Amino acid sequence: MIAFRLREDNKAAAFRFLDALTHCVRAVSLGFVRTLVDHPAQWTHSDIAPGDQRRMGITSGSLRLSIGIEEPEDLIADLDQALDAI
């Protein structure tokens, strides 16, 4: 599991990134054979007040990635092109 924050730290950038992914699956689970990506502010931690989320380090540009068993080159290419879409 990797947690990271986009340089453009906002919901619009996060969803442009998510929309551009082709191999990674949007999900709130922590593990699967496929690579999963989560937007904690909207999904797994949406019941937490925004101020509390920020204190926890969760921002609109925060994402979590749980790596699956796909070919590493495919995932790297997918992440690269999704980052370019921001």
C-alpha positions as CSV (number, residue, x, y, z in Angstrom):
1,M,0.0,0.0,0.0
2,I,1.3,3.4,-1.0
3,A,-0.3,6.7,0.0
4,F,0.6,9.8,-1.9
5,R,-0.6,13.4,-2.5
6,L,-0.7,15.0,-5.9
7,R,1.2,18.2,-6.4
8,E,-2.1,19.8,-7.6
9,D,-3.7,19.0,-4.3
10,N,-7.4,19.1,-5.1
11,K,-10.4,16.9,-5.9
12,A,-10.5,17.8,-9.6
13,A,-6.9,16.8,-10.1
14,A,-7.4,13.6,-8.2
15,F,-10.4,12.6,-10.3
16,R,-8.6,13.5,-13.6
17,F,-5.9,11.1,-12.4
18,L,-8.4,8.4,-11.5
19,D,-10.4,8.9,-14.8
20,A,-7.2,8.5,-16.8
21,L,-6.2,5.1,-15.2
22,T,-6.8,2.1,-17.4
23,H,-5.2,-0.8,-15.5
24,C,-5.9,0.3,-11.9
25,V,-9.3,-0.4,-10.4
26,R,-11.1,2.2,-8.2
27,A,-11.9,0.4,-5.0
28,V,-12.1,0.9,-1.2
29,S,-10.5,-2.5,-0.4
30,L,-6.9,-2.9,0.8
31,G,-5.9,-5.8,-1.3
32,F,-6.8,-7.9,-4.4
33,V,-4.9,-9.5,-7.3
34,R,-5.5,-6.3,-9.4
35,T,-4.0,-3.0,-8.5
36,L,-6.5,-0.9,-6.5
37,V,-6.7,2.9,-6.1
38,D,-8.6,4.7,-3.5
39,H,-9.5,8.4,-2.9
40,P,-9.7,8.4,0.9
41,A,-11.3,11.8,1.3
42,Q,-14.3,10.7,-0.8
43,W,-14.5,7.0,-0.1
44,T,-12.9,5.3,2.8
45,H,-12.8,8.4,5.1
46,S,-15.8,10.3,3.8
47,D,-17.5,10.0,7.2
48,I,-14.7,12.0,8.9
49,A,-15.1,15.8,9.0
50,P,-12.8,17.6,6.5
51,G,-10.8,19.3,9.3
52,D,-10.2,16.0,11.0
53,Q,-9.1,14.5,7.6
54,R,-6.6,17.3,7.2
55,R,-5.2,16.7,10.7
56,M,-4.8,13.0,9.7
57,G,-2.9,14.0,6.5
58,I,-5.8,13.3,4.1
59,T,-6.4,16.0,1.6
60,S,-8.4,16.3,-1.6
61,G,-5.3,15.3,-3.6
62,S,-4.5,12.2,-1.5
63,L,-4.7,8.8,-3.1
64,R,-3.9,5.2,-1.9
65,L,-2.5,2.6,-4.2
66,S,-2.5,-1.1,-3.5
67,I,-0.3,-2.9,-6.0
68,G,-1.6,-6.1,-7.5
69,I,0.1,-8.8,-9.6
70,E,0.0,-7.1,-13.0
71,E,3.2,-6.6,-15.0
72,P,5.2,-3.7,-13.4
73,E,5.8,-2.1,-16.8
74,D,2.0,-1.9,-17.4
75,L,1.4,-0.3,-14.0
76,I,4.2,2.2,-14.4
77,A,3.0,3.2,-17.9
78,D,-0.6,3.5,-16.6
79,L,0.5,5.7,-13.6
80,D,2.7,7.8,-15.9
81,Q,0.0,8.5,-18.4
82,A,-2.5,9.3,-15.6
83,L,-0.1,11.8,-14.0
84,D,0.3,13.4,-17.4
85,A,-3.5,13.8,-17.6
86,I,-3.5,16.2,-14.6
